[in-house]
Amino acid sequence: MLKKILLGAAMLATSSFATYSQFPVPQANSGEVKVYTDFTMQDKRKAWDLGLKGRFVPVQNLEIWLQLPFTLMTRWGGEDTKGDGMKNLTFGGRYQITQNVAAFLDMTFPTGKKRINDDGLTFNLGAQYSQNFGTIDLGSELGFIFHTEGSDKFKAAPELHLNVEVDPIVSQTISPYIGLDLYIVVGDPKFDGHKSGDTSGNVGVFPYLGANFKITEIFSADLCAIFGFGKDYVGDKTPITLEASFNASF
């Protein structure tokens, strides 16, 4: 039970960051590194994460990225739940097919601490559409997330994921953004090949609001708040995640 609670906490804290970006792949030989931290609150549960994300464009239209997350602290009612430790590593790539359309594939590997992580593989694949409307940038994504059975014989249910984000262009130094992540469970979890729950049709809705603050041509910072809704997906209490990052582009 504890492992499932901690897995849920990890999912909620990163639910709106399935891919690195929903906007077009940058120019060749460019990249970015982010050091981020997020704090999630839900009823009596609190979790604090720290992580590193980076992307690089080795050739035109092809982006590769990596995420290394770490849980610093988890508490329930003020008590330490011993949920700290390295989380699973994610490696992914995107290819810009046209000016507005890209395809992506992300893979999460069971490299983290087994007590707090799934030990199967997770795949997230799909397509993105983006468009500039002069004073507004629109980014969107449709993905399919599925898992393999790990050594614990547990296999999480597959999900459809839809993201839409709008970035108004209002300033040279401050770039606000607002978005929505929608997760739809399209199956049931399995244990040792047998159905182990009724989750098909569960829906999770995660609106978020944030801003990027340009410090120099190279450095910037992000602040973002994420909210979770959907009783069957997140439970009775609304999770709130506050995230901050320091970014360096090259």
N, C-alpha and C positions, 0 to 999 in steps of 0.2 A: 504494500500500500504506500509506504514512504517513497519508494522509487517512482511510482506513478504520480504522486503529488509533485515530486521534484522535476519529473519530466514535463509535467504540465506547466510548472513555473518557468522552465527554460523556454518552452514553446511560446508562452505569453510574452516573455520579455523580448523576443526577437521576431514576433509574428509579422511585423510590417517590413522586414528586411530580408525577404526570401532571395532576392537578387541584389547585386550591388547598386544598380541604377535602372530606371525605366526609360531613360532618355538616350539619345544616340551615342554610339561608341565614339570616344574622343579621337583626336588625330594620332597617327602612328608615332611610336616612341615616346608617348606621354604616359602619365600614370598618376596615382594618388595613394597616399597612406593615411589611415585614420586610426587614432587611438580613442576609444569610446568607453563610456561607463553608463550603465543604466540601473535604475532602482525601481523595483516593482512592488506595489502594495495591493493586497487583496484580502479583505477581512483581517484575520489574525496573521496572515502570511506576509513576510517581507523577504525580498531577495535583492542582492547587490552583485552586479556583474561588471567585469572589466574585459576589454577585448581589443584585438588588433585586426584591421581590415586593410587590404591593399589590392589595387588593380594596376594592370600594365597592358599597353597596346603594342605588341611586338611588331605587327604589320597592320596596314590599313584595314579597318573594318573588323578586326579580331581583337577581342578583349578577354583577358584571363584574370581571375581574382581569387583571393584566399581570405578566409576568416578564421582567427584563432581566439575563441572565447574562453573565459575563466570565471567561475562563480566564486566570489569572495566571501559571501555570507548568506545563509538562509535561516529565517527564524519563524516560529509559529507561537503566537501568544507570548512573545518575548523570550522563548526558549530556543536555544541553538538546535537545529535539526541535523547538523553535521552534513549539510549538502554542499559544502565548498569543494572546489577542485576543478581540474581542467575539463572542459566540455568538448564535444566532438568537433573535429575540424571540417570545414566546408571548402571545397575547391570547385570553381565554376568557370564557364566561358560563354561569351556571346559573339554572334556574328551578325553584322549589319548587312542585311540582304538588299534593302533599298534605303533611300533617304529616311523613310518613315517606319520601316519594318525591320525587326531583328528577331533572331531565334536564340534560345539559351538552353543550357543544360548545367545544372548544379548537382554536385554529389557530396553527401556528408558521410564521413568515414568514422567508424567506431574507435577513435583514438583517445577518447576521454575516459575519465574515471567511471568504472562500470556501475558503481553504486548510484550515480546520478544521471547516467546516459543510457540510451538505447544502444545495443551492441550489434544491430544490423546496419545495413547500408540504407541511405535515403536518397532518392532521386527526385529532382524537381526540373521538369522540362516544359517548354512552352514557347510562346511568341509575345512580342511587344509591339505596340504601335505608339508613335509619338508625333506631335505636330506643334509647330509654332504658329500662333495666331497674332503675331505682332507684339502685344503687351502681355500675352499669356503663353506659357509653355504647358502643353498637355502630355503626360506620359501615362501609358496603360500597359497592363500585362495580364495574360491568361496562362495559367500553368496547371500542371497535373503533378501531384506529389504522391509518391508511392514508396513503400519500404520493403526490405527483405527480412526474412526471419533470422534472428541472431542466435547465438549459442544458448540464450535463455528460452528459446523456442517461441518467443512472443513476436508477433507481426502486427504493427499498428495499421489502422484502416487508411486507405488512400483518400486523398482530398483533391478537390478542385480549388484553385486559388485565383481570385480576380483582384487586381489592384488598379486604382485610378488616382492620379495625382495631378494637381493644378499648381503651377508656380507663377504667380503674377510678377511681372517685371516692373518694380516700383522704384528701385534705387540701385546705384552702383555698389553700395556697400552692404545693404541688407536685402536679402532675398527670401521672402516668406513663402511657405508652401503649405498646402492642405491636401489630405488624401484619405483614402479609404481602402482597407483590405477586407475582402470577403472570403471566408473559407467554408466550403461545403463538403461534408463527409459523404463519400459515395460507396461506403462499404462498412463492414464490421471488423473489429480486431480479431485476431486468431491466436490461439495458443496450441502449439504442437499440431497445427493443421486443422484445428477445430474452432468454430466460432466461440468467442469468449465475451461477447457483449452486444448490445443493440445501439449502434451509433449512426447507422446510415440515415442521412437526411439532416443530421445536426448541422447547425449553421453558427459560425462565429463572425461577428462584425467588429472591425477594429478601425475606427476613425482616428486620425492623427493630425496634429498641427505643429508646425515648427518654423524655424528660420535659420538661414545661413548668414553668418557675419564675416565679411571679407576684412582681413587684417592687413595683409600685403598682397602682392601679386602671387605669392607662393602659399601663404598661410591663411587659414580661415577656421571658423568654429561653427558648430551646429548646436541648437537647442530644440528639443522635440518632446511633446507629450502624446501618449498613446492610450486609448481607452478601449476596453473590451466589453462586448455585449453578446448575449445569446446564452440563455440559461443552460441548455443542454450541452453547450460547448465550453463555457467558462465557469459555470456554476451560478449560485445565487447572488454572489457579490461581484461588482464591477472591478476588474483589475485596472490599475492605473500605472503606467510606466513612464518615468521621466528619464530622458536620455540626453547626454551631452557628448560632443566629440571635438577633438582638435585635429585639423586636417592639414596635410602638406601635399601640394601638387607639383608636378614636374613635367 
